[in-house]
Amino acid sequence: MSIFKQTNYILLVSIVLLSYACSSTKRIMVEFPQKPKNEISQDIQSLLIVNRAVDNTYTDLSADSLQRIFYKKDFQLDTVINDLTAADTTIKVLGQLLFESGRFDYVIPENRFLRASRNAFFANAMDWQEVKELCDLYQTDAVVAVDMFETQVATNLEDETVFDPLQGVFVSAVGAQMVVVYNVLFRVYDPVQQQVVVREAFKDTLLWENTAFDVRSLFTDFTPVKQALTEAGIAVALDFSDKISTSWRSEYRVIFDKGSTALKESALLTNDGDWTPAIEAWQNIASDSGSKSEKSKALFNLAVACEIQGDIDCAIQYALESYNTAYHPVTYQYLELLESRKKQQKNNTK
């Protein structure tokens, strides 16, 4: 077995064993932060989000008006649609995603569609004086600009033959397909370094399709073009957020919650997510308890608290102390998991 496979095997087994630990433990769900693929300097904590791609070719037709354009072409149309709602959705959703990641604060100004000179494809880079003035005005560290935002919609409607299981025969039907292709460019402007610290381009395709026995039934359930464009705007925001913001991975851990009254009560303190009083209680038990078993359990809980706070070395230290104080099978399993996580962290920094 390769080192990589062996490490992941041990990690998987440890997680499973911890998930089904003995009845003296309490199973909890915790979240661990994951660094983004394109990490921005910690000097940048707040972002101004604007759009420099919107120009006078953009419209904001209602859902019904936009849908009629496609119906008049018998839902056989392939065209570029510059939709203001889709572009604005990207900005708004991106701000929420970046904030919810816990990594950034953000500002979306009322006048968020900025005029920009452009070449044939996207807006030219911002002037650094403009970047500085915007950051000073809105008290942010950098500017995130959507410097290209293009959406193309292609639809198709055709007759089909499908099997009707109720009748046991093939019958005539009608099928519709809709594709939205988006092509978007983001830049992050740092006024201090006077550098574009992030430049990310995204091009992807979203597909909707459905089949029904008649056209009326088909389009009763089919996604409207306006909604599809809005969903494309959301997909764009998700793409970029994944690149620059912290993501979170959920895993199960256990803590000891059986034994003395102090151990039981301290475990209950974690129910509302506030670990500070629980940590203080476990530290007191670990230093004052005359029972090696009780002390070992408190030390184990402190190890879990350290891991949740992102300090793997601290977690290993407490887990080793717990293991050496009194033996619990779950402690050995947890030490294997921690050592595996530490190896993975080292590999990720290479």
KAMOZI-V445472 format. One record per residue. N is the residue number from 1. RES is the residue in three letters. PSI is psi in degrees with one decimal (none if undefined). Layout:
# KAMOZI-V445472
N_RES_PSI + N_RES_PSI
This chain:
# KAMOZI-V445472
1_MET_131.6 + 2_SER_159.8 + 3_ILE_-40.7 + 4_PHE_-48.4 + 5_LYS_-38.8 + 6_GLN_-42.5 + 7_THR_-45.6 + 8_ASN_-30.9 + 9_TYR_-47.1 + 10_ILE_-42.3 + 11_LEU_-44.6 + 12_LEU_-46.8 + 13_VAL_-42.6 + 14_SER_-42.6 + 15_ILE_-43.0 + 16_VAL_-45.3 + 17_LEU_-40.7 + 18_LEU_-33.4 + 19_SER_-26.4 + 20_TYR_46.0 + 21_ALA_175.2 + 22_CYS_164.8 + 23_SER_-10.6 + 24_SER_2.9 + 25_THR_161.9 + 26_LYS_128.2 + 27_ARG_129.5 + 28_ILE_152.1 + 29_MET_129.4 + 30_VAL_160.3 + 31_GLU_137.1 + 32_PHE_134.7 + 33_PRO_143.5 + 34_GLN_129.7 + 35_LYS_143.7 + 36_PRO_163.9 + 37_LYS_-31.3 + 38_ASN_77.8 + 39_GLU_133.3 + 40_ILE_146.7 + 41_SER_142.1 + 42_GLN_-12.6 + 43_ASP_-21.7 + 44_ILE_109.0 + 45_GLN_-22.1 + 46_SER_142.5 + 47_LEU_136.6 + 48_LEU_125.2 + 49_ILE_122.8 + 50_VAL_169.0 + 51_ASN_124.5 + 52_ARG_10.4 + 53_ALA_-24.8 + 54_VAL_129.9 + 55_ASP_-163.7 + 56_ASN_-1.0 + 57_THR_-9.0 + 58_TYR_139.0 + 59_THR_168.4 + 60_ASP_62.5 + 61_LEU_148.7 + 62_SER_164.3 + 63_ALA_-42.1 + 64_ASP_-43.3 + 65_SER_-42.3 + 66_LEU_-38.7 + 67_GLN_-37.4 + 68_ARG_-33.9 + 69_ILE_-41.4 + 70_PHE_-36.0 + 71_TYR_-37.4 + 72_LYS_-22.3 + 73_LYS_19.2 + 74_ASP_33.1 + 75_PHE_33.1 + 76_GLN_86.8 + 77_LEU_142.2 + 78_ASP_108.1 + 79_THR_155.6 + 80_VAL_131.2 + 81_ILE_116.0 + 82_ASN_96.1 + 83_ASP_123.6 + 84_LEU_-38.2 + 85_THR_-42.4 + 86_ALA_-44.1 + 87_ALA_-41.3 + 88_ASP_-35.0 + 89_THR_-40.7 + 90_THR_-45.4 + 91_ILE_-48.2 + 92_LYS_-44.5 + 93_VAL_-38.4 + 94_LEU_-44.4 + 95_GLY_-45.2 + 96_GLN_-41.9 + 97_LEU_-43.6 + 98_LEU_-38.3 + 99_PHE_-43.9 + 100_GLU_-21.4 + 101_SER_-17.5 + 102_GLY_2.7 + 103_ARG_-34.2 + 104_PHE_149.1 + 105_ASP_159.4 + 106_TYR_157.4 + 107_VAL_130.1 + 108_ILE_108.6 + 109_PRO_158.7 + 110_GLU_-42.0 + 111_ASN_76.3 + 112_ARG_-5.4 + 113_PHE_104.4 + 114_LEU_142.3 + 115_ARG_142.5 + 116_ALA_142.5 + 117_SER_149.6 + 118_ARG_157.2 + 119_ASN_-158.9 + 120_ALA_-17.5 + 121_PHE_-45.2 + 122_PHE_170.1 + 123_ALA_141.6 + 124_ASN_157.2 + 125_ALA_147.2 + 126_MET_149.0 + 127_ASP_139.2 + 128_TRP_-27.6 + 129_GLN_-39.7 + 130_GLU_-41.0 + 131_VAL_-46.7 + 132_LYS_-43.0 + 133_GLU_-40.1 + 134_LEU_-44.1 + 135_CYS_-38.6 + 136_ASP_-40.9 + 137_LEU_-42.6 + 138_TYR_6.1 + 139_GLN_51.6 + 140_THR_164.7 + 141_ASP_-23.0 + 142_ALA_169.3 + 143_VAL_128.4 + 144_VAL_121.1 + 145_ALA_133.4 + 146_VAL_104.8 + 147_ASP_-2.7 + 148_MET_136.4 + 149_PHE_101.0 + 150_GLU_136.7 + 151_THR_131.4 + 152_GLN_132.5 + 153_VAL_128.3 + 154_ALA_128.0 + 155_THR_156.5 + 156_ASN_140.0 + 157_LEU_128.1 + 158_GLU_155.4 + 159_ASP_144.7 + 160_GLU_166.6 + 161_THR_125.0 + 162_VAL_159.7 + 163_PHE_125.0 + 164_ASP_106.6 + 165_PRO_-24.6 + 166_LEU_-39.9 + 167_GLN_-18.8 + 168_GLY_23.6 + 169_VAL_165.7 + 170_PHE_136.5 + 171_VAL_162.6 + 172_SER_142.8 + 173_ALA_179.5 + 174_VAL_137.9 + 175_GLY_144.7 + 176_ALA_142.1 + 177_GLN_144.2 + 178_MET_130.8 + 179_VAL_132.1 + 180_VAL_119.4 + 181_VAL_124.3 + 182_TYR_145.5 + 183_ASN_109.2 + 184_VAL_143.4 + 185_LEU_127.9 + 186_PHE_142.1 + 187_ARG_142.8 + 188_VAL_118.6 + 189_TYR_123.1 + 190_ASP_110.5 + 191_PRO_-23.7 + 192_VAL_-50.1 + 193_GLN_-14.4 + 194_GLN_52.4 + 195_GLN_148.4 + 196_VAL_100.6 + 197_VAL_-19.7 + 198_VAL_133.4 + 199_ARG_108.5 + 200_GLU_127.6 + 201_ALA_139.8 + 202_PHE_132.8 + 203_LYS_122.1 + 204_ASP_171.1 + 205_THR_132.8 + 206_LEU_139.5 + 207_LEU_135.9 + 208_TRP_138.5 + 209_GLU_153.0 + 210_ASN_157.2 + 211_THR_140.7 + 212_ALA_171.0 + 213_PHE_-16.9 + 214_ASP_162.4 + 215_VAL_-41.3 + 216_ARG_-46.3 + 217_SER_-37.4 + 218_LEU_-50.7 + 219_PHE_-6.3 + 220_THR_-35.2 + 221_ASP_-6.8 + 222_PHE_139.9 + 223_THR_125.7 + 224_PRO_154.6 + 225_VAL_-42.5 + 226_LYS_-44.1 + 227_GLN_-38.1 + 228_ALA_-41.5 + 229_LEU_-39.4 + 230_THR_-41.6 + 231_GLU_-33.5 + 232_ALA_-39.7 + 233_GLY_-38.3 + 234_ILE_-42.4 + 235_ALA_-39.2 + 236_VAL_-45.9 + 237_ALA_-42.1 + 238_LEU_-42.1 + 239_ASP_-49.9 + 240_PHE_-38.8 + 241_SER_-40.8 + 242_ASP_-27.4 + 243_LYS_-34.5 + 244_ILE_-12.6 + 245_SER_159.3 + 246_THR_134.8 + 247_SER_167.1 + 248_TRP_135.2 + 249_ARG_127.5 + 250_SER_134.7 + 251_GLU_162.1 + 252_TYR_142.8 + 253_ARG_169.3 + 254_VAL_152.6 + 255_ILE_152.7 + 256_PHE_128.8 + 257_ASP_15.5 + 258_LYS_146.7 + 259_GLY_-126.9 + 260_SER_165.2 + 261_THR_-39.0 + 262_ALA_-40.0 + 263_LEU_-40.0 + 264_LYS_-47.4 + 265_GLU_-36.9 + 266_SER_-35.0 + 267_ALA_-34.9 + 268_LEU_-26.0 + 269_LEU_-19.9 + 270_THR_-8.7 + 271_ASN_-34.5 + 272_ASP_10.0 + 273_GLY_-1.2 + 274_ASP_102.1 + 275_TRP_-13.3 + 276_THR_-51.8 + 277_PRO_-31.9 + 278_ALA_-42.3 + 279_ILE_-42.5 + 280_GLU_-40.4 + 281_ALA_-41.6 + 282_TRP_-35.8 + 283_GLN_-39.8 + 284_ASN_-42.5 + 285_ILE_-43.4 + 286_ALA_-31.7 + 287_SER_-27.3 + 288_ASP_-21.3 + 289_SER_139.2 + 290_GLY_-5.2 + 291_SER_122.7 + 292_LYS_-37.7 + 293_SER_-44.3 + 294_GLU_-42.4 + 295_LYS_-41.7 + 296_SER_-39.7 + 297_LYS_-43.0 + 298_ALA_-40.6 + 299_LEU_-38.9 + 300_PHE_-45.9 + 301_ASN_-36.4 + 302_LEU_-34.7 + 303_ALA_-43.7 + 304_VAL_-41.5 + 305_ALA_-40.4 + 306_CYS_-42.5 + 307_GLU_-43.0 + 308_ILE_-33.4 + 309_GLN_-1.6 + 310_GLY_8.1 + 311_ASP_91.3 + 312_ILE_-39.6 + 313_ASP_-42.2 + 314_CYS_-42.4 + 315_ALA_-43.7 + 316_ILE_-39.7 + 317_GLN_-47.1 + 318_TYR_-38.9 + 319_ALA_-39.9 + 320_LEU_-41.9 + 321_GLU_-39.0 + 322_SER_-44.2 + 323_TYR_-40.4 + 324_ASN_-19.8 + 325_THR_-47.1 + 326_ALA_139.8 + 327_TYR_128.2 + 328_HIS_129.4 + 329_PRO_-37.4 + 330_VAL_-27.6 + 331_THR_-41.0 + 332_TYR_-43.4 + 333_GLN_-40.5 + 334_TYR_-37.4 + 335_LEU_-39.1 + 336_GLU_-41.9 + 337_LEU_-44.7 + 338_LEU_-42.0 + 339_GLU_-37.3 + 340_SER_-42.9 + 341_ARG_-38.3 + 342_LYS_-40.0 + 343_LYS_-41.2 + 344_GLN_-39.4 + 345_GLN_-41.9 + 346_LYS_-42.3 + 347_ASN_-36.4 + 348_ASN_-22.8 + 349_THR_-4.9 + 350_LYS_none
